[in-house]
Amino acid sequence: MLSTQKAELLLIVALTWFGVVTTYSLFVYLVPYLVTILHYQTHTALVLNALSLSLLVSIIPIAGKLADHGLKNRVIPISIISLATLIIPYLYFLSTTHYYVMILLQIMIIIPAAFYFATVPVYIVELIQTSIRCRTFSLGYNIAAAIFGGTTPFVILSLVQKTNLHFIPGIYLVICAIITLLMLKMPIQQREDGN
């Protein structure tokens, strides 16, 4: 695996890193951010998060269907760029707007997230040779999820506390986006198994 698909393994790590940071920034961080920083009631914050997740789940099949038409190679970079472009204004305006505008902001940012989450798993599976697919995917995903998924809440909260800028988690996501986009440019060997 390391001798034949090292670039693919690194790409899986990068794609997963961006995915877990997006998840933490949009869903996990949202509720404590709304409650502790913006002083929303816990119930209101949880309802907003539940609506966001419901919207995400309902858009993913549509995004997956569109990606099935051979658009994965375009959808992934476009969704990364969209999320990186929207995240800082999203976090900034989240603290300065009315509840209904917040829902609109959430819808705007959920759409590219849904396209990312719908297309990346299929893209990753198609990258890897069948004989080592499970091992390569498991290793790449678990490395990224353990290292970056586990540290993202700590990094985000530390950045907010040190800078007192509530949109700073967006900068972390932008950095992840740039690295992931660079990794997508790496030359990847053609699969030899024909699947």
Secondary structure, 3 states (H helix, E strand, C coil): CCCCCHHHHHHHHHHHHHHHHHHHHHHHCHHHHHHHHCCCCHHHHHHHHHHHHHHHHHHHHHHHHHHCCCCHHHHHHHHHHHHHHHHHHHHHHHCCCCHHHHHHHHHHHHHHHHHHHHHHHHHHHHHCCHHHHHHHHHHHHHHHHHHHHHHHHHHHHHHHHHHCCCCHHHHHHHHHHHHHHHHHCCCCCCCCCCC
